[in-house]
Amino acid sequence: MMQSYIRGLKAGVPIGIGYLSVSFGLGILAVSLGFHVWQAVVVSMLTLTSAGQLSGFHTMCIPGQYMEMLISQMTINVRYSFMSVCLSQKTDSGFKGIYRWLLGFFMTDEIFAVASTEKSVSRSFFFGLTAAPFFGWTIGTLLGALLGDILPERVMSALCIAIYAMFVAIVIPQVREEKSLAVPVLCSVLLSTVFYYFPVLNRISSGISMTVCAVAAAVIGALLFPKKPEEEENTDE
């Protein structure tokens, strides 16, 4: 059991290092929006999702937008539910009760990618795998939030871009591999630009606009480039 945990821990270290740098920018962003250091850290500890936190921080700046937050978070994070269900098919008998809930709680794109390469995901391996990413994300947020009150404003603005750079780094390799993804990506960019610059539309909150862009891009991609079951199986392989 310990060997499996250490193997998972080693596999999660690169992910944790990446999360440390990205969440640093998220911590700075939270402080710049008026959140206390402890609030930023608690949010990172309870919601291990970059896009969800980015949307959530902006939405929480507008009091009373509870329904908007619910819709935006469900839209952004629903993929983790599918990842958790998919990975649960490969877990061993040790994943029962609360451990199933914890599997869903710690699920991220990178953790899913590494864990899915295992023939059978043991409890010790999975929690070893998630240790470094969880603490990397939390500590990075803490450092960013603390330094947000110390660093010059220009440096803070530059570091805040890191969170957006991460999204670009995730999308570009996928678009290079599958050219058809460029269409829904460009559609979401154009829609986001419209919501940001056009009169009346720019008054719509970021949570709702992000939800509309995500759903619209997904629908356009599904209609223009539908995948047959055989193609999806080949892609997974």
NUSERO-25383 format. One record per atom (N, C-alpha, C): residue in three letters; x, y, z. Coordinates in steps of 0.05 Angstrom, whole numbers, plus 5000, padded with zeros to 4 digits. Atoms other than C-alpha are relative to their C-alpha. Example, Ala and Ser with C-alpha at 12.3 -4.5 7.8 and 13.67 -1.06 7.14 Angstrom:
<atoms>
ALA501849765000;ALA524649105156;ALA501850245000;SER498449764999;SER527349795143;SER498550225014;
</atoms>
This chain:
<atoms>
MET501749765000;MET500050005000;MET501750255000;MET498249774998;MET505650495018;MET501550044973;GLN498749985025;GLN509250334953;GLN498250124979;SER502049885018;SER502950494914;SER499650295005;TYR500449724993;TYR502151144951;TYR502450174991;ILE497649865008;ILE509351354938;ILE500150034969;ARG500150005029;ARG508551174864;ARG498150224990;GLY501949795007;GLY502451614861;GLY501050285007;LEU498949754991;LEU505952164899;LEU502050114980;LYS498049925021;LYS511652174848;LYS498750094975;ALA501449935024;ALA506752194791;ALA498650275002;GLY501549754997;GLY503152794821;GLY501850245005;VAL498249774995;VAL509353224835;VAL500150194977;PRO500049815023;PRO509753514764;PRO497450164998;ILE502549855000;ILE502353694768;ILE499950215022;GLY499949814978;GLY503354014836;GLY501750244994;ILE498249775007;ILE509054444810;ILE498650194981;GLY501549845019;GLY504754674752;GLY497850165014;TYR502149874985;TYR498954834799;TYR501050225017;LEU498849804982;LEU503555224845;LEU500350274985;SER499549755015;SER505355724791;SER497450134990;VAL502649895010;VAL498255794763;VAL498450125022;SER501749904978;SER494755874830;SER501250255013;PHE498749754990;PHE499856414848;PHE498650244988;GLY501449795014;GLY496556854796;GLY497150025010;LEU502750004990;LEU489756654822;LEU499850145027;GLY500049874973;GLY491556874893;GLY500350304997;ILE499749715005;ILE493857554867;ILE497450124990;LEU502549905011;LEU487457624827;LEU497950035022;ALA502049994978;ALA483157464889;ALA500450245018;VAL499449774983;VAL486657994931;VAL499450264985;SER500549765016;SER486158504875;SER497050064998;LEU502949965001;LEU478558394874;LEU498850065028;GLY500949934973;GLY478158534949;GLY499649785020;PHE500250234982;PHE478357844980;PHE502350005020;HIS497850034980;HIS482257715044;HIS501749754993;VAL498250225006;VAL488157235042;VAL498749745008;TRP501150254991;TRP484556705083;TRP497649924983;GLN502350075017;GLN478456745039;GLN500949874973;ALA498950115025;ALA482556614976;ALA501049715005;VAL498950264994;VAL486056025009;VAL497849795005;VAL502250184994;VAL479555715035;VAL498549924974;VAL501350065025;VAL476355764966;VAL501749804984;SER498250185015;SER482455414935;SER499949725013;MET500150264986;MET482054864988;MET497449854995;LEU502750135002;LEU474654734977;LEU499249964971;THR500850025028;THR474254824901;THR502549984983;LEU497550045014;LEU480054524863;LEU499550024970;THR500649965028;THR478254834796;THR500850284992;SER499049745008;SER481755404760;SER497850184988;ALA502149845014;ALA476155634713;ALA497750065019;GLY502249954981;GLY470955544768;GLY500650215020;GLN499249804981;GLN474855964817;GLN500150284987;LEU499849745015;LEU476256504765;LEU497250124996;SER502749915004;SER468856554749;SER498750075027;GLY501249964974;GLY466856494823;GLY500950255013;PHE499049764988;PHE471357054847;PHE498750254988;HIS501249775013;HIS468557534796;HIS497050025007;THR502950004994;THR461357324811;THR499550085029;MET500449934972;MET462257394886;MET500450305006;CYS499749714997;CYS464158124876;CYS497350144997;ILE502749885004;ILE456758244858;ILE498149865020;PRO501750134979;PRO452358104920;PRO497349904988;GLY502650115006;GLY446257664912;GLY499849844974;GLN500150155025;GLN448157314847;GLN500449705004;TYR499750284993;TYR447156624876;TYR499249814977;MET500950165022;MET443256334817;MET502050004977;GLU498049985022;GLU448456594768;GLU502449835007;MET497650164992;MET454056274808;MET499449704996;LEU500850285003;LEU450255614809;LEU500149914971;ILE500150075028;ILE449155614734;ILE502849994988;SER497349985012;SER456255824716;SER501849775011;GLN498350214989;GLN459555324764;GLN499249724989;MET500950265011;MET455254744739;MET500949974971;THR499250015028;THR456854924667;THR503049954997;ILE497150025001;ILE464354994679;ILE501049735010;ASN498950234987;ASN465254394724;ASN498549734995;VAL501550245005;VAL460253884697;VAL501849784989;ARG498250205012;ARG465953544659;ARG501349825022;TYR498850164978;TYR468953324726;TYR498349775009;SER501850214993;SER462752924740;SER500349764981;PHE499650215019;PHE463652534676;PHE502749865003;MET497450124995;MET471052434690;MET499949825025;SER500250164976;SER469452174760;SER498649744995;VAL501550255006;VAL464251684734;VAL501749814983;CYS498350175018;CYS469051444680;CYS502349875016;LEU497750114985;LEU474951354728;LEU499049805021;SER501050184980;SER470551014780;SER499649714990;GLN500250265012;GLN469850434731;GLN502749855002;LYS497350124999;LYS477350304740;LYS501149985028;THR499150014972;THR477750354816;THR499849725011;ASP500150274988;ASP479049754860;ASP497850005022;SER502150034980;SER474649504917;SER500350185024;GLY499549824977;GLY477750004966;GLY498550264998;PHE501549755004;PHE473750574936;PHE497149955006;LYS502850034991;LYS467350544976;LYS499250245018;GLY501049804982;GLY462951045013;GLY501350284995;ILE499049725001;ILE466351715027;ILE502350024980;TYR497749995018;TYR472351524984;TYR499150064971;ARG501149945027;ARG467951564922;ARG499550304998;TRP500549725000;TRP466052274942;TRP502750154998;LEU497449875001;LEU473352454953;LEU501349984972;LEU499050035027;LEU475052184884;LEU498950234982;GLY501149785015;GLY470252684854;GLY501050275009;PHE499049754990;PHE472753244899;PHE502750074989;PHE497249955009;PHE480053174877;PHE500349994970;MET499750045029;MET478453064804;MET500650264985;THR499349785018;THR481853534755;THR500849874973;ASP499350105027;ASP483753464681;ASP502649845002;GLU497350134999;GLU491053294697;GLU500049755017;ILE500250234982;ILE489452814754;ILE498649774985;PHE501550205015;PHE484452454710;PHE501849874978;ALA498350095021;ALA489452404653;ALA502149805010;VAL498050184989;VAL494752074697;VAL498749755011;ALA501250234988;ALA490051624736;ALA498749814980;SER501350175021;SER486551374673;SER502049824986;THR498150185012;THR493051064650;THR500549745016;GLU499750244983;GLU492750564707;GLU497949794992;LYS501950225005;LYS489549884695;LYS497949985022;SER501850004976;SER486549904765;SER501050225019;VAL499349784983;VAL486550534807;VAL499549935029;SER500350064971;SER487850374880;SER499650255016;ARG500549774983;ARG485850824937;ARG502650145008;SER497549884991;SER493050924960;SER501450154977;PHE498849875023;PHE495551094890;PHE498650274994;PHE501549765007;PHE489951594877;PHE500550235020;PHE499649794980;PHE490851974943;PHE503050095001;GLY497349915004;GLY498351974932;GLY500350194977;LEU500049835024;LEU497152264863;LEU498950275005;THR501449754996;THR492652814889;THR501350185022;ALA498849844978;ALA497053034948;ALA501450244991;ALA498449785009;ALA502053464911;ALA498350214985;PRO501749805013;PRO496753794865;PRO498350165020;PHE501749864981;PHE492253964924;PHE501750215016;PHE498449824984;PHE497754264967;PHE501450214982;GLY498849815019;GLY501054594906;GLY498050224994;TRP502149815006;TRP494454934889;TRP499550195024;THR500649854976;THR493255154960;THR502350195008;ILE497749844993;ILE500255394975;ILE500550224980;GLY499649795021;GLY500755764908;GLY498050225004;THR502049794995;THR494256134924;THR500850175024;LEU499249864976;LEU496856314993;LEU502350194994;LEU497749835007;LEU503456584966;LEU499250234983;GLY501049795017;GLY499956974912;GLY498450215015;ALA501749814984;ALA494957274961;ALA501750175019;LEU498349864982;LEU500457465010;LEU501750214985;LEU498249825015;LEU505057774958;LEU498350214984;GLY501749815014;GLY499058124926;GLY500050275013;ASP499949754985;ASP499558654981;ASP502750135000;ILE497249914998;ILE507058734972;ILE501050084973;LEU499049955026;LEU508558704898;LEU498950254987;PRO501049775014;PRO507959324854;PRO497649934982;GLU502550055015;GLU501459404816;GLU500649894972;ARG499350095027;ARG504859294748;ARG500749705000;VAL499350284998;VAL507758634771;VAL497649835006;MET502550154995;MET501058414799;MET498449964975;SER501550025025;SER497658564733;SER501249794981;ALA498750195018;ALA502858164695;ALA499649715010;LEU500250274989;LEU502457564742;LEU497149894998;CYS502850095003;CYS494857554738;CYS499449874973;ILE500450125026;ILE495557374665;ILE500649704999;ALA499250284999;ALA498456704685;ALA497649814999;ILE502450175000;ILE491556414698;ILE498849974973;TYR501050015027;TYR489356594628;TYR501949854981;ALA498050135017;ALA495856344598;ALA499749695003;MET500450284996;MET494355664629;MET497849894982;PHE502150095017;PHE487855614591;PHE500949994971;VAL499049995027;VAL491355804526;VAL501849754996;ALA498250235002;ALA496655264540;ALA498549744998;ILE501650255001;ILE491154744549;ILE498749974972;VAL501650015024;VAL487254934486;VAL501849964975;ILE498450005025;ILE492855044434;ILE500949724992;PRO499250275008;PRO495754334436;PRO497749834989;GLN502350155009;GLN488754044429;GLN499150084972;VAL500849895026;VAL487254494369;VAL502049904979;ARG497950095019;ARG493854294336;ARG499549704993;GLU500550285004;GLU492053564345;GLU497549944984;GLU502550035014;GLU484953634320;GLU499050274991;LYS500649745011;LYS483754224274;LYS497150095003;SER502849934998;SER476254194279;SER499350155026;LEU500549874975;LEU476754444351;LEU500450314998;ALA499549715003;ALA479055124325;ALA497450164996;VAL502649865005;VAL471855294303;VAL498550075026;PRO501349924975;PRO468455244371;PRO501750185018;VAL498249824984;VAL474555574404;VAL499750294990;LEU500249735011;LEU474156174356;LEU497250115005;CYS502849914994;CYS466556204366;CYS499850105028;SER500149924972;SER467456244441;SER501550275004;VAL498449754998;VAL472756794433;VAL498450234989;LEU501549785012;LEU468357204387;LEU497650075017;LEU502349944982;LEU462257134433;LEU500950145025;SER499049874976;SER466457324493;SER500750294994;THR499449725008;THR468857944455;THR497550174997;VAL502649865003;VAL461758134438;VAL498950085027;PHE501049944973;PHE459658074511;PHE501650215014;TYR498249814986;TYR465558494533;TYR499750294989;TYR499849745012;TYR465159074483;TYR497350124992;PHE502549895011;PHE458059134457;PHE498250135022;PRO501849874981;PRO453259614492;PRO497749815008;VAL502150164988;VAL447859294536;VAL501149725007;LEU498950264995;LEU451258614529;LEU502350015021;ASN497749984981;ASN457358874568;ASN499150045029;ARG501149984973;ARG452758974627;ARG499349735013;ILE500550274990;ILE451558224633;ILE502449915016;SER497950084982;SER455557924689;SER501849794987;SER498150185012;SER461757504674;SER499149715002;GLY500950284996;GLY458656864702;GLY498149914978;ILE502050075021;ILE452756874654;ILE501250004973;SER498749995027;SER456857094594;SER501849774995;MET498250235003;MET461956544607;MET498349744995;THR501850235003;THR456256034612;THR498949994971;VAL501149995027;VAL453156264546;VAL502149934980;CYS497950055019;CYS459756254510;CYS500849705000;ALA499350284998;ALA461455554535;ALA498049824987;VAL502150165011;VAL454755254518;VAL499750034970;ALA500349945029;ALA454255594450;ALA502349874984;ALA497750125014;ALA461355364430;ALA499749704999;ALA500450294999;ALA459754654452;ALA497949914980;VAL502250075019;VAL453254634412;VAL501050034971;ILE499049955027;ILE456654924350;ILE502049774992;GLY498150225006;GLY462254404355;GLY498649744996;ALA501450255003;ALA457353834364;ALA498449984974;LEU501649995024;LEU453054054305;LEU501749984975;LEU498349995024;LEU458754194256;LEU501949764998;PHE498150225000;PHE463453634276;PHE499249775018;PRO500950234983;PRO459453054305;PRO501949774998;LYS498250235000;LYS463452444324;LYS498349755003;LYS501450264998;LYS461051734312;LYS501349845023;PRO498950164978;PRO461951234369;PRO502649864993;GLU497550135008;GLU467350874329;GLU502450195001;GLU497849804999;GLU471451514323;GLU500850075028;GLU499449944973;GLU470851654397;GLU501749785013;GLU498550224989;GLU473350954414;GLU502950014990;ASN497349995011;ASN479351044367;ASN501650235013;THR498649774987;THR480951724399;THR500949925028;ASP499350084973;ASP480851414469;ASP502449825000;GLU497750195002;GLU485650874447;GLU502650144994;
</atoms>
